[in-house]
Amino acid sequence: MTPTERTIARLPAHLRRYVVGQDYAAYTARDQAVWRNILGKLRGHLADKAHPVYLEGLEATGIGSECIPSLDEMNEKLSRLGWACVGVRGFIPPAVFTELQALGVLAIAADIRTHEHIEYTPAPDIVHESAGHAPIIANRRYAEYLKACGLVGFKAIASVEDQAVFEAIRNLSVVKEDPNASEVEVAHAEARLEAASASRRFVSESTRASRLYWWTAEYGLVGDVEHPRIYGAGLLSSIAEAQHCLTPAVKKLALSMACADTEYDITRMQPQLFVARDFEHLFDVLREFESTMAWKRGGDFGLAEALRCRTVNHLVLADGREVTGRVMEMVAAPKQVAPGLTTALVRLDGPIVSSRGGKAEDGKPWSGPALVAFGAGKLPDRGPFRLVMESGLELEGFASDGGEVLALRGRLAGRELDLPAVARLFVSTHLPSVAGGPADPESWDQWFGELSAFSEGDGESKARSRKALALHPSLAALYREVRQMREAHSVKPERLAQIAAAATDFPDDWLLRTEVDELRAPRA
């Protein structure tokens, strides 16, 4: 097995569905020229402007200037740093990206930007994911931050509107990288993103976590506010951003929790950036943010966040069991049930998965509703039961196998409750945590993967085909010839002059002329 194949084999099955192979032979000579141009400019510009580990980190993670990196070589070198990488196709769901990162695996977009977007592209590509994210991992403390930040993003609760925004951003990036996209298509994609963003009823935990990640790992500066250095991947991988970000035109702010409440626009260069004192400062802000999350707070706060988001999340009960489903209703008690908890009963819609330690318990998911009653009490394995909680909640019915209850009735402070007659019932003294997504993503994917399957879609595959077809065969042949001369270290001046003359047939393709001029220039 290759190093990359070994990395993929170690991934949980639910993550492997998003991985694609790196078809290295599919990169054209112009793709290689795009890489050379970007890396040459970035190395020259960033040598004294990026974090000191940057240049050392390029070498340490298998990223050279002459050719697009091989994921196999990157995996060989990243393994020495306790990391790995896999290929993906463009934007992947945030929960997948963050889970991979929490596991110490970089998701590397296999495609590379077009020469028209050489200075900046909103679409993920191998320049951004490898030359941007990988080098600073050579700093051990920063690498630890990336994993910790990935875990926070993975635990954050996302809303249904977040999914709509993600799909719109993904669509816009695909359209903008499509050389044949019309003005109408671009305008529609931009309008879709605007509408999706406007549909948000509130700012979710997941959105705030993504902002924190954006203003640190993607667009972060470090050091003195007046004279910072670059460490964010978005800055390290964009010629235009790298040149622009340290100028007075960009406002520099000391990093704080305010970054989680600061919006960003992926389609333009950023007007302000946050500066961390050092990498330890990143942990200070991350811990402060983490303390505000439902994952850490649980109780009423966590339930309310899950209720308003209307997405699949999981409750962690007092005995360690986890209940995955959609929180649909909170029934308040007349007095506090436990610290931070005044909810007597919560209803979740199915499918419901019960798990422990992140692993689903035996049996199939429950398709109906589930109830979690809070207070001291124990549901019998089977037979008639009556529970009376200190909150004033009273439940009675018949317990069947596996936590199923029949003929369920309930009262709270003398008031009859409208409860499902058949449900799964859980009892817990308190609620330590409410976290985003299913507690056992792998089992959830096995049961419901077909329903929630992620695919690149027709638009993305068509855009990729159009990018390949947009390169004229004659132009492609000229690029290949120049590339062969470079790799063979055999420059033929007369032939280069002929290639330069032939390149005039393609006036919009400035990159080939740049490649030729470099080879024709006298060597020092």
C-alpha positions as CSV (number, residue, x, y, z in Angstrom):
1,M,0.0,0.0,0.0
2,T,1.1,3.6,-0.7
3,P,1.4,6.0,2.2
4,T,-1.8,7.7,1.1
5,E,-3.6,4.3,0.9
6,R,-2.5,3.5,4.4
7,T,-3.8,6.8,5.6
8,I,-7.2,6.2,3.9
9,A,-7.4,2.7,5.3
10,R,-7.1,4.1,8.9
11,L,-10.0,6.4,8.4
12,P,-13.5,5.5,9.7
13,A,-15.8,4.4,6.8
14,H,-18.0,7.4,7.0
15,L,-15.1,9.7,6.2
16,R,-13.7,7.5,3.4
17,R,-16.7,8.3,1.3
18,Y,-15.4,11.9,0.8
19,V,-11.9,10.9,-0.2
20,V,-10.7,10.9,-3.8
21,G,-7.5,9.7,-5.3
22,Q,-4.9,12.1,-6.6
23,D,-4.8,11.5,-10.3
24,Y,-1.3,13.0,-10.7
25,A,-1.1,12.3,-14.4
26,A,-4.2,14.4,-14.9
27,Y,-2.3,17.6,-14.0
28,T,-1.4,19.4,-17.2
29,A,1.9,21.1,-17.9
30,R,0.0,24.4,-17.5
31,D,-1.3,23.2,-14.1
32,Q,2.4,22.6,-13.1
33,A,3.2,26.1,-14.4
34,V,0.5,27.6,-12.3
35,W,2.0,25.9,-9.2
36,R,5.5,27.1,-10.0
37,N,4.4,30.6,-10.5
38,I,2.5,30.8,-7.3
39,L,5.0,29.1,-5.1
40,G,7.9,31.1,-6.6
41,K,6.2,34.3,-5.8
42,L,5.0,33.2,-2.4
43,R,8.4,31.9,-1.3
44,G,10.0,35.2,-2.4
45,H,7.4,37.4,-0.8
46,L,6.9,35.4,2.4
47,A,10.5,34.6,3.3
48,D,10.6,37.5,5.8
49,K,6.8,38.1,6.2
50,A,5.5,34.6,7.2
51,H,6.0,32.9,10.5
52,P,9.7,31.8,10.7
53,V,8.7,28.1,10.4
54,Y,7.1,28.7,7.0
55,L,10.1,27.9,4.7
56,E,11.3,25.1,6.9
57,G,7.7,23.8,7.0
58,L,7.4,23.6,3.2
59,E,10.4,21.2,3.2
60,A,9.2,19.3,6.3
61,T,5.8,18.6,4.7
62,G,7.0,17.6,1.2
63,I,6.1,20.8,-0.6
64,G,8.5,22.0,-3.3
65,S,8.4,24.9,-5.7
66,E,8.9,23.1,-9.0
67,C,5.9,20.8,-9.2
68,I,2.6,20.1,-7.6
69,P,3.1,18.0,-4.5
70,S,2.4,14.3,-4.4
71,L,0.1,13.3,-1.6
72,D,2.3,10.1,-1.1
73,E,5.4,12.2,-0.5
74,M,3.4,14.6,1.8
75,N,2.1,11.6,3.8
76,E,5.6,10.3,4.2
77,K,6.8,13.6,5.7
78,L,3.7,14.5,7.6
79,S,3.8,11.2,9.4
80,R,6.9,12.3,11.1
81,L,4.9,15.2,12.5
82,G,2.0,13.1,13.6
83,W,-0.2,14.1,10.7
84,A,-1.5,12.8,7.4
85,C,-3.4,14.0,4.4
86,V,-6.0,12.8,2.0
87,G,-7.4,14.1,-1.3
88,V,-10.9,15.5,-1.5
89,R,-12.9,17.3,-4.2
90,G,-13.5,20.9,-3.5
91,F,-15.7,21.9,-0.5
92,I,-16.7,19.1,1.8
93,P,-19.2,19.3,4.6
94,P,-17.9,21.3,7.6
95,A,-18.4,18.3,10.0
96,V,-16.3,16.1,7.8
97,F,-13.5,18.7,7.4
98,T,-13.4,19.4,11.2
99,E,-13.5,15.7,12.1
100,L,-10.6,14.9,9.8
101,Q,-8.7,17.8,11.3
102,A,-9.4,16.7,14.8
103,L,-7.9,13.3,13.8
104,G,-4.8,15.1,12.5
105,V,-5.6,14.6,8.8
106,L,-5.5,17.5,6.3
107,A,-8.1,17.4,3.6
108,I,-6.3,18.4,0.4
109,A,-8.4,19.6,-2.5
110,A,-7.0,17.7,-5.4
111,D,-7.8,20.3,-8.1
112,I,-5.7,23.3,-8.9
113,R,-6.9,26.8,-9.8
114,T,-6.9,28.1,-13.3
115,H,-4.3,30.6,-14.5
116,E,-7.0,33.2,-14.7
117,H,-7.4,33.0,-10.9
118,I,-3.8,32.5,-10.1
119,E,-3.7,35.2,-7.4
120,Y,-6.8,34.3,-5.6
121,T,-9.7,31.8,-5.8
122,P,-12.6,31.2,-3.5
123,A,-12.5,27.5,-4.4
124,P,-10.4,25.1,-2.3
125,D,-7.4,23.9,-4.3
126,I,-4.2,22.1,-3.8
127,V,-2.3,25.4,-3.5
128,H,-4.4,26.5,-0.6
129,E,-4.7,23.2,1.2
130,S,-1.0,22.1,0.9
131,A,1.1,25.2,0.6
132,G,-1.3,27.1,2.9
133,H,-2.2,24.7,5.7
134,A,0.7,22.2,5.8
135,P,3.9,24.3,6.4
136,I,3.0,25.8,9.8
137,I,2.1,22.3,11.1
138,A,5.9,22.0,11.5
139,N,5.4,24.1,14.6
140,R,4.2,21.5,17.2
141,R,2.1,23.9,19.3
142,Y,0.3,25.2,16.2
143,A,-0.3,21.7,15.0
144,E,-2.0,21.0,18.4
145,Y,-4.1,24.0,18.0
146,L,-5.4,22.9,14.6
147,K,-6.5,19.5,16.1
148,A,-8.1,21.3,19.0
149,C,-9.9,23.8,16.8
150,G,-11.1,20.9,14.6
151,L,-12.6,19.2,17.6
152,V,-14.4,22.4,18.6
153,G,-15.8,22.7,15.1
154,F,-16.9,19.1,15.0
155,K,-18.7,19.4,18.3
156,A,-20.5,22.7,17.4
157,I,-24.2,22.6,16.7
158,A,-25.1,23.7,13.1
159,S,-28.5,24.9,11.9
160,V,-30.5,23.9,8.8
161,E,-29.7,27.3,7.4
162,D,-26.0,26.6,7.8
163,Q,-26.4,23.7,5.4
164,A,-28.1,26.0,2.8
165,V,-25.2,28.5,3.1
166,F,-22.6,25.7,2.7
167,E,-24.3,24.5,-0.5
168,A,-24.5,28.0,-1.8
169,I,-20.8,28.7,-1.1
170,R,-19.9,25.5,-2.7
171,N,-22.0,26.3,-5.8
172,L,-20.5,29.8,-6.1
173,S,-16.9,28.5,-5.9
174,V,-17.6,25.9,-8.6
175,V,-19.2,28.5,-11.0
176,K,-16.4,31.0,-10.5
177,E,-13.8,28.3,-11.4
178,D,-15.8,27.3,-14.5
179,P,-14.2,29.0,-17.5
180,N,-17.5,28.7,-19.5
181,A,-19.7,30.0,-16.8
182,S,-21.9,32.9,-18.1
183,E,-22.5,36.2,-16.4
184,V,-26.1,35.0,-15.7
185,E,-24.8,31.8,-14.0
186,V,-22.4,33.8,-11.8
187,A,-25.0,36.3,-10.9
188,H,-27.4,33.5,-10.0
189,A,-24.8,31.8,-7.8
190,E,-24.0,35.1,-6.0
191,A,-27.7,35.7,-5.5
192,R,-28.2,32.2,-4.1
193,L,-25.5,32.8,-1.5
194,E,-27.0,36.1,-0.6
195,A,-30.4,34.6,-0.2
196,A,-29.1,31.6,1.8
197,S,-27.2,34.0,4.1
198,A,-30.3,36.2,4.6
199,S,-32.3,33.1,5.5
200,R,-30.4,32.7,8.8
201,R,-32.6,33.3,11.7
202,F,-29.7,33.5,14.1
203,V,-25.9,32.9,14.3
204,S,-25.4,29.3,15.2
205,E,-22.6,27.8,17.2
206,S,-21.2,26.2,14.0
207,T,-21.1,29.6,12.3
208,R,-19.3,31.2,15.2
209,A,-16.8,28.3,15.3
210,S,-16.2,28.7,11.6
211,R,-15.5,32.4,12.1
212,L,-13.0,31.6,14.8
213,Y,-11.3,29.1,12.5
214,W,-11.4,31.6,9.6
215,W,-9.8,34.5,11.5
216,T,-7.0,32.2,13.0
217,A,-6.1,29.1,10.9
218,E,-7.2,30.7,7.6
219,Y,-6.5,34.4,7.9
220,G,-4.5,34.8,11.0
221,L,-1.5,37.0,11.8
222,V,0.9,36.5,14.7
223,G,3.3,38.7,16.6
224,D,3.2,42.4,17.3
225,V,0.0,44.1,16.1
226,E,2.1,46.8,14.3
227,H,4.5,44.4,12.7
228,P,2.9,40.9,12.5
229,R,3.8,37.8,10.6
230,I,1.6,35.6,8.5
231,Y,0.5,32.1,9.5
232,G,-3.1,31.7,8.2
233,A,-3.4,29.3,5.2
234,G,-5.6,31.7,3.2
235,L,-2.9,34.3,3.3
236,L,0.0,31.9,2.8
237,S,-1.6,30.5,-0.4
238,S,-2.8,33.7,-2.1
239,I,-0.4,36.0,-3.9
240,A,-2.8,38.9,-3.8
241,E,-3.7,38.4,-0.1
242,A,-0.1,37.9,1.0
243,Q,0.9,41.2,-0.6
244,H,-2.2,43.1,0.6
245,C,-2.6,41.8,4.2
246,L,0.4,43.6,5.8
247,T,-0.3,47.0,4.2
248,P,-2.0,49.9,6.1
249,A,-5.1,49.2,4.0
250,V,-5.9,46.2,6.2
251,K,-6.9,47.0,9.8
252,K,-5.0,44.9,12.4
253,L,-6.9,43.9,15.6
254,A,-5.6,42.1,18.6
255,L,-7.1,38.5,18.6
256,S,-10.0,38.1,21.0
257,M,-13.4,36.3,21.2
258,A,-14.7,39.2,19.0
259,C,-13.4,37.2,15.9
260,A,-16.2,34.6,16.5
261,D,-18.7,37.4,16.0
262,T,-17.0,39.0,12.9
263,E,-18.4,38.0,9.5
264,Y,-16.2,37.3,6.5
265,D,-16.7,37.2,2.8
266,I,-14.9,34.5,0.9
267,T,-15.3,36.3,-2.5
268,R,-13.0,39.3,-1.7
269,M,-9.9,40.2,0.2
270,Q,-10.4,40.8,3.9
271,P,-10.6,44.4,5.2
272,Q,-9.4,43.5,8.7
273,L,-7.4,40.8,10.3
274,F,-6.8,39.5,13.9
275,V,-3.3,39.2,15.3
276,A,-2.3,36.6,18.0
277,R,0.5,37.4,20.3
278,D,1.9,33.9,19.8
279,F,0.4,30.4,19.2
280,E,-0.3,30.1,22.9
281,H,-2.7,33.0,22.5
282,L,-4.8,30.9,20.1
283,F,-5.4,28.4,22.9
284,D,-6.5,31.1,25.2
285,V,-9.2,32.3,22.8
286,L,-10.2,28.8,21.9
287,R,-10.7,27.8,25.5
288,E,-12.8,30.9,26.1
289,F,-14.9,30.1,23.1
290,E,-15.2,26.5,24.0
291,S,-16.7,27.4,27.4
292,T,-19.6,29.1,25.7
293,M,-20.6,25.9,23.7
294,A,-23.5,23.6,24.3
295,W,-21.0,20.8,24.2
296,K,-19.5,22.1,27.4
297,R,-22.5,23.7,29.1
298,G,-25.2,21.1,28.5
299,G,-28.4,21.7,30.4
300,D,-31.1,24.2,29.3
301,F,-28.6,26.1,27.2
302,G,-27.6,23.0,25.1
303,L,-31.2,21.9,24.6
304,A,-32.3,25.4,23.5
305,E,-29.4,25.6,21.0
306,A,-30.4,22.1,19.6
307,L,-34.1,23.1,19.5
308,R,-33.6,26.3,17.5
309,C,-31.2,24.6,15.1
310,R,-33.6,21.8,14.1
311,T,-30.7,19.5,13.1
312,V,-29.5,16.1,14.2
313,N,-27.5,16.4,17.5
314,H,-26.9,14.3,20.5
315,L,-27.5,14.5,24.2
316,V,-25.0,13.1,26.7
317,L,-26.9,11.8,29.8
318,A,-25.6,11.5,33.3
319,D,-24.7,7.8,33.0
320,G,-22.7,8.4,29.8
321,R,-25.4,7.2,27.4
322,E,-25.8,9.3,24.3
323,V,-29.2,10.0,22.6
324,T,-29.0,11.1,18.9
325,G,-32.1,12.8,17.3
326,R,-33.7,16.1,16.7
327,V,-34.8,18.1,19.8
328,M,-38.4,19.2,19.1
329,E,-39.8,20.3,22.5
330,M,-38.7,21.3,26.0
331,V,-41.2,21.0,28.8
332,A,-40.2,23.3,31.6
333,A,-40.4,22.3,35.3
334,P,-41.8,24.7,37.9
335,K,-38.4,24.6,39.7
336,Q,-34.8,23.8,39.0
337,V,-34.1,20.1,38.3
338,A,-30.3,20.2,38.4
339,P,-27.7,22.9,38.1
340,G,-28.3,24.7,34.8
341,L,-31.4,22.6,34.1
342,T,-35.0,23.6,34.5
343,T,-36.3,21.3,31.9
344,A,-38.4,18.4,33.2
345,L,-38.8,16.6,29.9
346,V,-37.5,16.9,26.3
347,R,-38.9,15.3,23.2
348,L,-36.8,14.2,20.3
349,D,-38.0,13.1,16.8
350,G,-36.5,10.0,15.3
351,P,-34.7,8.3,14.0
352,I,-33.2,7.9,17.4
353,V,-29.8,6.2,18.0
354,S,-28.7,5.2,21.5
355,S,-24.9,5.0,22.0
356,R,-22.3,4.9,24.7
357,G,-18.7,6.2,24.3
358,G,-19.4,7.2,20.7
359,K,-20.4,3.7,19.7
360,A,-24.0,2.8,19.0
361,E,-25.6,0.2,21.3
362,D,-26.9,-3.1,19.9
363,G,-30.0,-2.9,17.9
364,K,-31.4,-0.8,15.1
365,P,-32.3,2.9,15.3
366,W,-35.7,3.7,16.8
367,S,-37.9,5.3,14.1
368,G,-40.3,6.9,16.5
369,P,-40.0,9.7,19.1
370,A,-37.9,9.6,22.2
371,L,-38.4,11.3,25.6
372,V,-35.7,12.2,28.1
373,A,-37.1,12.7,31.6
374,F,-34.8,14.6,34.1
375,G,-34.6,13.7,37.7
376,A,-33.9,10.8,40.0
377,G,-35.7,7.7,38.9
378,K,-35.2,4.3,37.1
379,L,-37.1,2.8,34.3
380,P,-37.6,-0.9,34.8
381,D,-36.5,-3.3,32.1
382,R,-40.0,-4.5,31.5
383,G,-43.5,-4.3,33.0
384,P,-45.7,-1.5,34.3
385,F,-44.0,1.5,35.9
386,R,-44.8,4.8,37.5
387,L,-42.1,7.5,37.9
388,V,-42.5,10.5,40.2
389,M,-39.8,13.2,39.8
390,E,-38.9,16.0,42.2
391,S,-39.7,18.4,39.4
392,G,-43.3,17.4,39.7
393,L,-43.2,15.2,36.5
394,E,-45.2,12.0,36.7
395,L,-44.9,9.3,34.1
396,E,-46.6,5.9,33.9
397,G,-47.0,3.2,31.3
398,F,-45.7,-0.2,30.4
399,A,-42.0,-0.8,29.7
400,S,-41.2,-3.2,26.9
401,D,-37.7,-4.3,25.8
402,G,-34.9,-1.9,24.9
403,G,-36.4,1.2,26.6
404,E,-39.6,1.2,24.6
405,V,-42.6,2.3,26.6
406,L,-46.3,1.7,25.8
407,A,-49.5,3.4,26.9
408,L,-47.4,6.3,28.2
409,R,-49.2,9.0,30.2
410,G,-47.7,12.0,32.0
411,R,-48.5,14.9,34.2
412,L,-46.5,17.9,35.3
413,A,-47.6,19.9,38.4
414,G,-51.1,18.5,38.0
415,R,-51.3,19.3,34.3
416,E,-51.9,16.5,31.7
417,L,-49.1,16.3,29.1
418,D,-49.6,15.5,25.5
419,L,-47.2,12.6,25.1
420,P,-46.8,10.0,22.4
421,A,-48.4,6.7,23.5
422,V,-45.4,4.7,22.2
423,A,-41.8,6.1,22.6
424,R,-38.3,5.4,23.7
425,L,-37.9,6.7,27.3
426,F,-34.6,7.7,28.9
427,V,-34.1,9.0,32.5
428,S,-31.2,11.1,33.6
429,T,-30.5,13.1,36.7
430,H,-28.9,16.0,34.7
431,L,-27.6,16.8,31.2
432,P,-23.8,17.3,31.0
433,S,-23.6,18.0,27.3
434,V,-25.4,18.6,24.0
435,A,-23.2,18.3,21.0
436,G,-23.5,18.7,17.2
437,G,-24.3,15.8,14.9
438,P,-24.7,12.1,15.8
439,A,-22.7,10.6,18.7
440,D,-21.6,7.8,16.5
441,P,-21.1,9.2,13.0
442,E,-20.0,5.9,11.5
443,S,-23.1,4.0,12.6
444,W,-25.3,6.9,11.5
445,D,-23.7,6.8,8.1
446,Q,-24.2,3.1,7.8
447,W,-27.9,3.4,8.5
448,F,-28.6,6.7,6.8
449,G,-25.7,7.3,4.5
450,E,-27.7,6.9,1.4
451,L,-30.1,9.5,2.6
452,S,-27.4,12.0,3.5
453,A,-24.9,11.1,0.8
454,F,-22.6,13.8,-0.4
455,S,-21.8,14.0,-4.1
456,E,-19.9,16.5,-6.2
457,G,-23.0,17.1,-8.3
458,D,-23.4,17.7,-12.1
459,G,-22.2,21.3,-11.8
460,E,-18.9,20.5,-10.2
461,S,-18.1,17.6,-12.6
462,K,-19.1,19.7,-15.6
463,A,-16.9,22.6,-14.4
464,R,-14.0,20.3,-14.1
465,S,-14.5,18.9,-17.7
466,R,-14.8,22.5,-19.0
467,K,-11.6,23.5,-17.4
468,A,-9.8,20.6,-19.1
469,L,-11.4,21.4,-22.5
470,A,-10.6,25.1,-22.2
471,L,-6.9,24.3,-22.7
472,H,-6.4,24.4,-26.5
473,P,-4.5,21.3,-27.7
474,S,-1.9,23.4,-29.4
475,L,-1.4,25.5,-26.3
476,A,-1.2,22.4,-24.2
477,A,1.5,21.0,-26.5
478,L,3.6,24.2,-26.1
479,Y,3.3,24.0,-22.3
480,R,4.4,20.4,-22.3
481,E,7.5,21.2,-24.4
482,V,8.5,24.0,-22.1
483,R,8.0,21.7,-19.1
484,Q,10.1,19.0,-20.7
485,M,13.0,21.4,-21.3
486,R,12.8,22.6,-17.7
487,E,12.7,19.1,-16.2
488,A,15.6,17.9,-18.5
489,H,17.6,21.0,-17.8
490,S,18.1,21.3,-21.5
491,V,17.2,24.7,-22.8
492,K,17.0,25.1,-26.6
493,P,17.1,28.9,-27.4
494,E,16.0,28.6,-31.0
495,R,13.0,26.4,-30.1
496,L,12.1,28.7,-27.3
497,A,12.0,31.6,-29.7
498,Q,9.6,29.6,-31.9
499,I,7.4,28.7,-28.9
500,A,7.3,32.4,-27.9
501,A,6.2,33.3,-31.5
502,A,3.5,30.5,-31.4
503,A,2.3,31.8,-28.0
504,T,1.1,35.0,-29.7
505,D,-1.8,33.0,-31.0
506,F,-3.1,32.9,-27.5
507,P,-2.9,36.5,-26.3
508,D,-4.8,35.9,-23.1
509,D,-2.4,33.2,-21.9
510,W,0.3,35.2,-20.2
511,L,1.6,32.3,-18.1
512,L,3.3,30.5,-21.1
513,R,5.2,33.7,-22.0
514,T,6.3,33.9,-18.4
515,E,7.6,30.3,-18.5
516,V,9.5,30.9,-21.7
517,D,11.0,34.2,-20.5
518,E,12.3,32.4,-17.4
519,L,14.1,29.8,-19.5
520,R,15.5,32.3,-21.9
521,A,16.8,34.6,-19.2
522,P,20.6,34.3,-18.6
523,R,21.5,32.3,-15.6
524,A,23.5,33.9,-12.9
